[in-house]
Each structure stands twice: as structure tokens, then as C-alpha cells.
């Protein structure tokens, strides 16, 4: 086993990984990284990206730019045009992100599955202001972005954003190790609730879905292309915003400042594409959920 493999093996030990990514001052580190990542001194940028590559599977061959001004510029990179074809089927919700498929399934009453033995409630995720009955018996899927992935998110279907609600919170890591140990983790972290009305297109009846981008350690800023605000740890409101922003399927909606998780909620009638399972990798634009009725 080479030096790089030994280092990766060491940091993949669950107890050490959880200690280093959760028991340190998470919010302080996140604010520090937000500033540090934007430093445009060439040697700082090059060293930072080099270390990032060493500890991950970062591949910049798909990036639209060849040179970056900072590590932050690299994190939020665009892709070369045409690399993410969008599934055109009216029966398909395409993946809004490049991600790893996590927990998924039917919403049982108001319960969603986080990890073995750990559930969380809709009201803890979305807040009591939301009409939670809209989602009872529906479907959910968790999409986890790793640090090296493309970090922009896109519309899963033709439609429009009707409202956004922002929740200030913590910055727990959202990797599988933390999900097995921290109850209601997604409900504790900084996040936003996006209500998205699908376009009335046969065979779908009129319906809305929800997208919940969840921030994490080192990743506590969420940018939406259609709003003049940036949600971050020092954001003070307003937290509820009505919108009327229309998107074509696959159109960019916003980005994480680094990467994290998106939870997608639908009413009944949807299920995960049969080619996918927990741990599957999916790219933005590929079939994620299929209308089964």
C-alpha cells in the first residue's frame, strides 16, 4: 500500500473521520474556509487545489475553464457545454445534480429514512408553516455530493419556483459516517426549502415537488440564480420568499459554494429509476425518478 493509500485508509476509519469532520469547531472552520478559498494568490490557489486532489478523486477535465483564480472558483466551476444530456421524457424527473444516491423510499406518514435506525420528520425538515399533508405517502430521495463533484444544481423538470424558505442551522458533515451517528442531521443543518410547481404535461397531473439543498461543514453558502441574496451563516432574513421563476428541464438554478446534499420530495406516483440503488452514482440530467401511474 502506497503513501496516498495509507493516508486515505487512515482518514476513512469511522471514529477518526467523525472526530476530524464533526467534533472540531464546525461553524468557525466553515467561515474560515469560506474566506480562505477565495484567496487569489497563485501559490495558495495551486497548493490548495493540489491538496484537494490528493485527498479526493477531483477530475477537472470536464471543467469549462482550464485555469482558476482561486479554490472557490474551482469549487463552483461550470462544465463544458453538452456534457450532461437531459433526459427528455415527460415521465422522468432528471437528477438536479451529480451525486451519489443515498436513502430513498416512500414517506411513511411524516417519517423519512436517514440511516439504519434513524428517521426524521417532515415538520423538522420543512417547518410547521408547510402543509405537510401534501407529502404524506409521497416519495423522497437523498442525493449526496462529494467534495470533488460538480456543485451546481439544475431544474429536474419544466416548471417554476413558487417559494423558498431558508433555515439557518449547523454545519454537520453529511457523509454516511455522520448520518449513522447524528439524529435528524439534515434538520439541524443550514438548508433551504424550494417549492417547485411542475409544468402541466401529459401524463402528469398538476403537482408540486420540493427540493431541499442542505449545507454542511465547509459548505454553508447556497446561491440561487433567481434571487438577489446569498444564504449563508450570517444571513439575517427575510427567510420566506415568494417567487415566480420559470425553468426549463436541466436549466441551472443555483449552486453550493462547495457541495453537500439535496433531498427531493414528491407526491405519490413516483419511484426511483430501476437502474439505481443506494450508493449508485448519477449525473445531472439522467433519469432519477419515474412516474409510475
Secondary structure, DSSP 8 states (H G I E B T S, - for coil): --HHHHHHHHHTSHHHHHHHHHSS-HHHHHHHHHHHTT---HHHHHHHHHHHHHTS----TTBS-SS-SSHHHHHT--B-TTSS-----TTEEE-SSSEEEEEEEE-BTTEEEEETTEEEEHHHHH-TTS-GGGGTT-EEEEEE--TTS--EEE-SSSEEEEEEEEE--B----SHHHHTTSTTHHHHB-EEEEEEEE---TT--S-EEEEEEE-BTTB-EEEETTSS-EEETT-----EEEEEEEE-TT-EEEEESS--EEEEEE-TTEEE-TT--TT-EE-TTSEEEEE--
